[in-house]
Amino acid sequence: MKKVFKEPLVIFLLLGGAIFVLFQQVSNDYQPDNDEILVTAGHVQSLSLNYEKVWQRSPNAKELEALIQNYIREEIFYREALAFGLDKDDSIVRRRLQQKMEFISEDLASLDKPEEQELQDYLVANKDNYRQPSQYSFRQIYINTSKRGDSAQSDAVALLAKLKEQDSNAKSLGDPLMIKHQFNLETEREIERVLGAQFLLSLSDMPTGSWQGPIRSGFGLHLVRVDERINGRAANLSEVRDQVVRDWGVTKRKQANEMFYENLRKRYKVKVEKYSEDNSANDSTAKISMNQKVK
């Protein structure tokens, strides 16, 4: 008999049975404060609308009844979980509730509509974010330094002299490269992405209307002729209104969220117990105790 009680399966079944009995006892003793679940017409309409968003059609009678029963099931389990305190000390639940509180404050802030002067002031305060970039139209001829070795520089200088005399067949000169020969009104960002920051910096100081170089990129050397340069400038509100309105809204929501938190924070006394800085990241004794002020 003693050997039987030492078997892991038997121990597992006994423990499981004990937990089940305890759960049944607690469940029988527990009576919820509010045992009424009211499914209003508004709830049903909301369930139907959510279904439409997913399936692009209204639910039929059978599907709608299933939605209602699922809602009731969810509500019952939700209330029972709260009654058993299953929401306590759950980091996922805590984080989700925090997010919902933040959403509330952000939704309130989103009700505000910006005045014209507010948008203009925001644009001025953040002008670098909306600056219209410089644009370049240029042609380039590539000199492969890996292929030409020590002669790459002198080859580039000789080719530059030839181009200054006549550049009618410039496209066919130089070494092959898997980027285009001619760029038309490309932005600084695109040029930097393709040819690198060093190339872009050299391009910004280059005169227009003549072949110059050689200048260096991540690929090697280039001879370049800038045909047109449109210098960057600060944007007008009319040009970037949609972006400014969107960014202004994000900023306002963040500010409202922070203000909302600070007002709530004033209602609490916060005490952080002392802990060792050497093991603060893993110190389980570091606790935060928040006690609501007695009014």
PAMILUM-917633 format. One record per residue (C-alpha): x, y, z. Coordinates in steps of 0.5 Angstrom, whole numbers, padded with zeros to 4 digits, always signed. Each point is the difference from the previous one (the first is absolute). Last residue first. Layout:
residues N
XYZ/...
//
This chain:
residues 295
-0019+0125+0005/+0004-0006+0002/+0006+0000-0005/+0000-0006-0004/+0006-0005+0002/+0005-0002-0005/+0006-0004+0002/+0005-0002-0005/+0005-0005+0001/+0007-0002+0000/+0001-0007+0003/+0000-0004-0006/+0007+0003-0002/+0002-0002-0007/+0001+0007-0003/+0002+0003+0006/+0005-0005+0001/+0006+0005+0001/-0005+0006+0002/-0002-0003+0006/-0007+0001+0003/-0003+0005+0004/-0008+0000+0000/-0004+0004-0005/-0006+0004+0003/-0005+0003-0004/-0006+0004+0003/-0005+0001-0005/-0005+0005-0002/+0005+0004-0004/+0001-0005-0005/-0007+0000-0003/+0002+0007-0001/+0007-0001-0003/-0003-0006-0004/-0006+0004-0004/+0006+0006-0001/+0004-0006-0003/-0005-0002-0004/-0003+0007-0002/+0007+0001-0003/+0001-0006-0004/-0007+0001-0003/+0002+0007-0002/+0007-0002-0003/-0004-0006-0004/-0005+0006-0002/+0006+0005-0002/+0003-0006-0004/-0006-0001-0004/-0002+0007-0001/+0007+0001-0002/+0000-0006-0005/-0007+0003-0003/+0003+0007-0001/+0006-0002-0003/+0000+0005-0006/-0005+0005+0002/+0004+0001+0006/+0006+0002-0004/+0006-0004+0001/+0007+0003+0001/+0005-0001-0005/+0005-0004-0004/+0004+0002-0006/-0003-0002-0007/+0007-0002-0004/+0000-0001-0007/+0005-0003-0006/+0005-0003+0005/+0005-0003-0004/+0004-0006+0004/+0006-0004-0001/+0000-0006+0005/+0005-0004+0004/-0002-0006+0004/-0006-0004+0002/-0001+0003+0007/+0001+0007-0003/+0006+0004-0002/+0000+0006-0004/+0004+0001-0006/-0002+0005-0002/-0003+0005-0004/-0004+0001-0007/-0003+0006-0001/-0007+0004+0001/-0001+0000+0007/+0005+0002+0005/+0002-0006+0006/-0001+0002+0007/-0006-0004+0001/+0002-0006-0004/+0007-0001+0004/-0005-0001+0006/-0005-0005-0004/+0006-0004-0002/+0003-0001+0008/-0007-0001+0002/-0001-0006-0004/-0002-0002-0008/-0007-0003+0000/-0002+0002+0007/+0003+0006+0000/-0003+0002-0007/-0007-0002+0003/+0001+0004+0006/+0002+0006-0003/-0005+0000-0005/+0000-0002-0008/-0002+0006-0005/+0002-0005-0006/+0006-0005+0001/+0004-0002-0006/+0005-0006-0001/-0005-0005+0004/+0003-0005+0005/+0003-0007-0001/+0007+0003-0002/+0004-0001-0006/+0006+0003-0001/+0001+0007-0003/-0002+0003-0007/-0007-0002-0003/-0004+0005+0003/+0005+0006-0002/-0001-0001-0007/-0002+0007-0001/+0005+0003+0005/+0005+0004-0004/+0006+0004+0002/-0001-0001+0008/-0002-0007-0001/+0007-0001-0003/+0004+0003+0006/-0005-0004+0005/+0002-0006-0003/+0008+0002+0001/-0002+0001+0007/-0004-0006+0001/+0006-0004-0003/+0005+0003+0005/-0004-0002+0006/-0002-0007-0002/+0008-0002-0002/+0001-0002+0007/-0005-0006-0001/-0004+0000-0006/-0005-0005+0002/-0001+0001+0007/+0000+0008-0001/-0006-0001-0005/-0001+0007-0004/-0007+0002+0000/-0003+0005-0005/-0005+0005+0004/-0006+0004-0003/-0004+0005+0004/-0007+0003+0002/+0000+0002+0008/-0005+0001+0005/+0001+0003+0007/-0005-0002+0005/-0006+0004+0002/+0000+0001+0007/-0005-0003+0004/+0003-0004+0006/+0005+0006+0001/-0006+0005+0000/-0002-0003+0007/-0001+0007+0004/-0002+0003-0006/-0005-0005-0002/-0003-0001+0007/-0001+0008+0000/-0004+0000-0007/-0004-0006+0002/-0002+0004+0006/-0001+0006-0004/-0005-0004-0004/-0004-0003+0006/+0001-0007+0001/-0007-0004+0002/+0000-0003+0007/-0004-0007+0000/+0006-0004-0001/+0002+0003+0008/-0006-0004+0002/+0002-0006-0004/+0007+0000+0003/-0002+0000+0007/-0004-0006-0001/+0005-0004-0004/+0005+0001+0006/-0005-0003+0005/-0001-0006-0005/+0008+0000-0001/+0000-0001+0008/-0005-0005+0000/+0004-0004-0005/+0006+0000+0004/-0003-0002+0006/-0003-0006-0003/+0006-0002-0003/+0004+0001+0006/-0005-0004+0004/+0001+0001+0007/-0008+0001+0002/-0004-0002-0006/-0002-0007+0002/-0003+0003+0006/-0005-0006+0001/-0006+0005-0001/+0004+0004-0006/+0001-0007-0003/-0008-0001+0001/-0002+0006-0003/+0004-0001-0006/-0002-0007-0001/-0007+0002+0000/+0001+0006-0004/+0004-0004-0006/-0006-0006+0001/-0005+0006-0001/+0004+0003-0006/+0000-0007-0003/-0007-0001+0000/-0001+0006-0003/+0004-0001-0006/-0003-0007-0001/-0007+0003+0000/+0003+0005-0005/+0003-0006-0004/-0007-0004+0000/-0004+0006-0002/+0005+0002-0006/+0006+0005+0001/+0000+0006-0004/+0006+0000-0005/+0007+0002-0001/+0003-0005+0004/+0004+0003+0005/-0003+0007+0000/-0007-0003-0001/+0001-0004+0007/+0002+0006+0004/-0006+0003-0003/-0005-0006+0003/+0004+0000+0006/-0001+0007+0001/-0008+0000-0002/-0001-0006+0005/+0004+0004+0006/-0005+0006-0002/-0006-0004+0000/+0002-0002+0007/+0003-0006+0003/-0002+0000+0008/+0004-0005+0004/-0003+0000+0007/+0004-0003+0006/+0003+0006+0003/+0004-0001+0006/+0002-0007-0002/-0002-0006+0005/+0006-0004+0002/-0001-0006+0005/-0002-0005-0006/+0007+0003-0004/+0004-0001+0006/-0002-0007+0002/+0000-0002-0007/+0007+0003-0001/+0003-0004+0006/-0003-0006-0002/+0003+0001-0007/+0007+0001+0003/+0000-0006+0005/-0002-0004-0006/+0006+0003-0004/+0004-0002+0006/-0002-0007+0000/+0001-0001-0007/+0007+0003-0001/+0002-0005+0006/-0003-0006-0003/+0004+0002-0007/+0006+0001+0004/+0000-0007+0003/+0002+0001+0008/-0007-0001+0002/+0000-0007-0003/+0007-0002+0003/-0003+0001+0007/-0006-0005-0002/
//
